């Protein structure tokens, strides 16, 4: 019997399909039953899978890392118990939302929120998105590990510590959805938390990792619960005396403009952005602004951007480590600032490749390191490489840059 089959069978024993009428049913002793969707979240925890998917008129499904038939994140596996109705999922989701979130869901047709399963202090946390598709309910939930891991446990480069030493400016984590950006930022914040008596404020939608104060004092604000939106949270930020600010996602002009203002007034700002490389990160930021404001924003980036870490997750060869991060690290220096100012973003990669000794690294070099340490095989490296010909040279010990062979 395969591992996947075993997981599916065990999940089937855990999850029993029930209809919407059970949601508010009594237990017989006058006490209300737990939320109807809890059994699905508990199954995810028990089986140590990563994601839960619910869809009207379809069986529930989970994502199993390493299972055949999927992509790098793993394959979806349906659960037994029959199809779920729109009413069952809709009423089940409403049980998990507060009144403000219910209003927002009715207005927008989608809602992001965090949900905990278990006792306080020992709960398993999920990042949930409930949404409508073709007029019916669907839900996607990702389990967020309770443990905030260190850089070495995440197999991230030592230069991550250098990035955490910045006193002010903007540090961005770039990558696609599911690339581990939140996990890396949590490691950065906890590294600071263990070492510095500072005030950290996070603005998240939703809160994913829960921090305990160590040397630092950390206040976490969740959109829709603690504050209506990012704009309002950032408007009041400067009155809250932060040293370090985490903005969950740089998703619009107002958010990024507020982040720049915070950086210009002496704060370290951490944030995430959807981009596939350090160079693309610059263009993604500028795309947020109208044409007539982009020159001024380039100047703001020249002076305030301190580092960009672009990350993707790769399937590992190690049974103990299902996935490993592959990163591109750009730490701003005079050459980087000059290229940003002169709109030569496509040349940033050349400075990165020439600055390995300063803690920078490009994707192909990091792929080589992962191959050499046995975390990934050549096939995985070839699939993940942004430039296959260059990767082949790197694997042979040849480095290339704007001026040709580097050594």
N, C-alpha and C positions, 0 to 999 in steps of 0.2 A: 504494500500500500504506500502511495506517495505521501510526502509531507503535506502537499496541498489537499489531498483527499482527506487526510486525517484532520486537518484544520476545518475543512468544510463540514465533516461529520460532527465534530465537537461543537462547532457553531450551531449546527442544526439542532443539537440537543439543548443548547442554551436559549435559542430564540424560537419561540412558539408564536405563530401568527394569531392575532386577536383583532377583533373589529372595534369600531369606534365606541360601541355601547359599553365597553369595559373601562373606558377612560375614567369615568366618575363613579364607578361601581363601589359599593361599600365592601369592607373586608369582613363584615359580619359582626364586628365589635364597635361599630359606629365610627371607625376611623377611615379616612379616605385612603385609597390606594396610592402608591407612588406614581409619579407621572408615567403615562403609558409608553413613552419612548425610552424610558430608562433601561428596559430589557435589552434594547439594541446597543446602547452605549456600554452597558455592562459586558455584553458579548465581545465588543471591540477590546475592552480592557483585558478580559479573561484570555482571549486568544492572541493578544499582543500584535494585532494588525494595526494599520495606520489610519485608515479612513472608513467612514460609513456613508453609504448612499441610500437614500430613500426616494422613491418616485411613485406617483399615483399610477395605479393599474399595472404595477410591476412588483416583483419580489424585492425585498431589501437585499443589499449587496455590500461587501466589504472589499477593500483593496489589500491584497496579500503580496508583500514584497518578496521578490525572488520567484514568484509563481510564473509559469510559462503562459504565453499568449498575450502578455501585456508589453509595456514599454519599460523605461528605466525605473519608473515609480512602482512597478509591480502590476499585477493583473486583477481585475474585478472578478469576484466570485459571488454568485447569487446564494442566498440563504433559503432554506426551506421554510414553509409556513404559509405559502400562498401569496397572492398579490395584496398590496396595501391600497386602501381606498383613499381618495382625496380627503374625505371627511376625517378619516383616522389620522392622517399626517397633519392636516390643518389644526384639528383640535389638540393633537399632541404637541404641536409647536406652540400654540397659544398658552398651554400650561407652563411653558418654559420662559415666557416673556413677561416683563413688567408692563404696566399700563402704557408708559411712554413708548416702549418698543412696539407694542401692539398697534398704536396709532401710526408709528413710522412704517411698519410693515404694510398696513392697509393703504398708506399713501404711496409708497414706493414699489410695492410688489416684491420686495426683498429686504432682508435684514441680516446683519452680521452681529453675532453675540457670542459670549463665552458661557459654557455650561459645565458645572462641576458635578461629578458622581462620587459619592462617598462622604465620610465624615470630614468636617473642617480640619485642616491641617494635614489630612491624609487623603484628600480627594484627588481624583483624576480629572484633568481639565480638557475640554474640547473647544476648539474654535469652530463655530457653526455658521453656515450660511443657509438660510431658508429662503426659497424663492418660488415664484410661479413660472410654469412653463406650459404653454398651450392652455392656459387658464386653470391649470391644476397644480397641486403642491409637489414640491421636491425639496430635498435637503441634502447637503453635503457637510460632513463633520470630520475634522482632523484631530486626532488625539495629540495633545501637547504634553510632552514628558514633564514630570514634576521637577526632575533634577536639572539644575542649571550647571552645565558641564564646563570644565576648564578648556583653555585653548588646546592643550596637549591631548586631552580626551577627544577633542573634535578633529585632531590632526590638522590644525591650522598652523601657519608659519609663525616663528617667533616675532616677526615684525608687528603682529597684532598688538603686542604689549607696547611697542613704540607708539602706535596710533592712539592708544589709551592715555598717553602722557600729554597730549595736546591740551592746552589750557583754554583755548577759544577756537572759533572757526567751525567749519562744517565737515563732518565725516559721513560719507554715504555708503550704504550697503546696497549693491545692485545685483539683480538677478531676476529670473522668471519666478512665477508663483511656484512654491514648493521647493525652492532651491536652498532653504536653510537660513535665510536672512535673519529671521527672528531669533533663531537659536544662536547665531553668531553674535548678534547685538546683545542678547541676554548674557552671554559669556563676557562681553566687553564691560557691560554695566556691573556685573558681579565682581569682575577683576578690580574695578575702581572701588566698588563697595567694600572690598576687603582691605583696602589700602589707604583710603582718603576720607577725611571727615568733611564731606561736602553734601550739598543738597541737590538731589536728583529729582526731576519731575518728568514723568512719562505721560504722553497723550496717545492713547491707543484705541483702536476700533476693530475688535475688542481687546481687552487686556489678555495676554497669553501667559506669560511667565509671571508668577507672583514672587516678589522679592521680600526677604526679611532684612531689616536694617542690621548692618554690621558696623563698620566705622561710619558709613554714610547714612543719611536720612533720605529715604526714598518715598515719594508720594506718587501714586499711580492713578491717573484720571481716565475714565472710560467714556467714550462718546455714547450718548444716549442714556447714560446713567448719572454720571457726575457732571457732565457738561453737554449742551445740545449738539455742538459741532466743533470741528478743528479750529475754525475761525475764532469762535468765542474763547476757546481754551488758550489759544496763542495770544489773543488780545489782553488777557489778564495775566499772562505768564510773567511779565516783567515785574509785577507787583508781588510775586510770590517768592522772590529772592532765590532763584535757582543758580547753581553753578553749572549744571549739566542738564540738557533737555533732550528727551527722546521724542521725536515726532514719528509716529508709527509708519506713515507713508506720505511721501511728497507727491501728492496726486493732483494738485492744481496750483495755479499762479499765486493765489492768496496764501496758501500754506508755505510755499517756497519763499515768497517775499518776506513773510513773517520770520522764517528760519534765518534768512540773511540778516534781517534786522537784529535778531537775537545774537547772531555771531558777531556782528559789527559792534555790539554793545558789551562784548567781553565774555560771552558764554560759549561753551562747547555744545554743539548741536549734532545729534546723531539722527539719521533718518534712513529710510529705504526708498528705492526707486526701481521701477521695472526697466532694465536695460541689460544687454547681453555682453557688454564690454565697457572698459573705463572710458574709451573714446565716445562710445554711443551714449554714455551717461551724460556727457556734456551736451550733446545735441538734444537729448530728451528733456533736459532742463530748459534749454533755450526754446524748445517747441512749446513750452507752457506760456511763453510771453509773446505779445504781438511784435511784429517786425520792428517797429520803431523803438522798442524797449530792449532789444536783444544786445545791442552794443553796451548799454549800461550794465546789463546782467553779466556779460562777459567780464567786464571790469570788476564786478562784485565777486565773481568766481575766482578771478585772478588773485584777489587779496584775501578771500575768506575760505576757499576750498582747501582743506588740509589733506584729505585722503579719500580715495575711492577703492572699495574692495568689491570686486565683482565675483560672484560665486555661482557654481552649479554643483549638483550632486550626481555622483557616478556610482554605479553598481560595483561593489567591491568583490575581490576574489576571496576575502577572508570571511569565514563562517561567523566569526565573532563581531564583524563590522559590516553590516549589510550594505551601507553606503558610505562614501567618503566625499568630502568637499574638494573641488578643484577651484582654485582662486586665482584671480589676477589682482595684484596690489599696486596701486599708484599712490605714492606719497609726494605731495607737492614740493618741488624745489624750484630754483630760478629758471631752469630749462622748461619745466612743465608750465610755469606761469607765463613764460614768454610765448609758448605755443598756443596757450589758451587765448592770450591777448591778441595774437596775430591770426587767429582763426585757422590754425594748422592742426586741427584735432586728429587728423589721420596720421600725424607724426608722433603722437604721444607714445605709441607702442615702441618706437625706437628708443626713446628715453628710458622707458621701463626696462627694456632689454639691456640697456647699458648701465643699469643701476641696481643689479642684483646685490651688490655689496652694501647698498644703502637700504635693503629691506624690500625692494620692489621685486615683482615677479610677474611674468606673463603666463597665459594659460598653457602654452606648449612646454615651457620650462617646468611648470608645476606638474603637467602630465608626465614628463620624464621622471620627476622625483617619485611620483606615485607608482610608475612602472618599476623603477629601480628598487623601491622598498617593498614591492610585491603586493601592493594594495589593489592594483588593476592590471589587466593584461593588455597586450598590444592592441587587440581588437577594440577594446573599450576606449583606449587612448585615441585610436584613429577615428572612431565615431564621434568623439567629443571635441576633436581638434578644430579650431577655427581656420587652420591652414595646414592641410595634410602634408604638402611638400616640405614646408618648414619643419613640421614635427619630425619627419623622417631624418632630416639633418640634425635636429636637436638630439634625437635618440642615438645618433652616431657621435655625439659630442661636439657638433659644430653649431656655433651660435651665429645668428645673422642679425643685422641691424640696418639702419638707413645707409651706413657707409659700407655695407657688404659684410664679409666674414669678420666676426669679432673674436673668435678663438675657440 
